[in-house]
Amino acid sequence: MKKIDNLVIDTLKEISNIAAGHLSEVVSQLTGKEMSISVPDSSIVNVKDAADTVGGKGATLVVGYMNVFGDVTGSMVFLLPKKDAIKLTTHILDTDVSPLMFPSALEKDALRELVTITGGAFLSAITQFLGVYFAPTSPVISSFGAFNLLNFLKTRGGAMEEYERRDIVLVSIKYLVEETETEGEILMLVGPTILDYLSKEIAGKE
């Protein structure tokens, strides 16, 4: 199992701070409400244990899976506890959301836009930092029990990503809707092949 260098974590924290400023502005425009976004933590996790960070294996997740092409082929994954996904969708659509049928097709579209903006902000920050080119695809939005996360990632990532055998980086993205003081969290998993590329590029700059 490849180990993740602390330098990669430090670089991702710096990249995250760049992304958070842009993300606050764009998501505020998307929701029509002032929204503060911070990235307080990045940590090394194993996907087998990632479910514990979003309420345990019994929790229901909304997951956005984004393939990335360009100078490197890989993936990024966005995990939202269902309650946080509902809060964000309510603000994006500016209407009440029923938890019983969530997410509907319309609500998936809203979450897809949110994940696209979030992933794009981070990839743009990496490009700004390292001069690398990324071309993200439109994310797939799914909802299922957290216990099924690894199977989902293995199906989506295939043999290339080796999610079941690799440590990865989990980035905590905290948001605050200032008007209503609504708080929540999005967790971003940076896939193994992107991490490998970052490690190589960062090492080359040392």
Protein Blocks (a to p, Z undefined) as FASTA:
>chain_A
ZZddfklmmmmmmmmmmmmmmmmmmmmmmnopacddddfbccdddfklmmmmnopjkbcc
dddddddedjbccdddddddfklmmmmmmmmnopacdfklpccfklmmmmmmmmmmmmmm
mmmmmmmmnopacdddddddddddfklmmmmmmmmnommnommmcccdddddddddfklo
pacdddddddfklmmmmmmmmmmmZZ
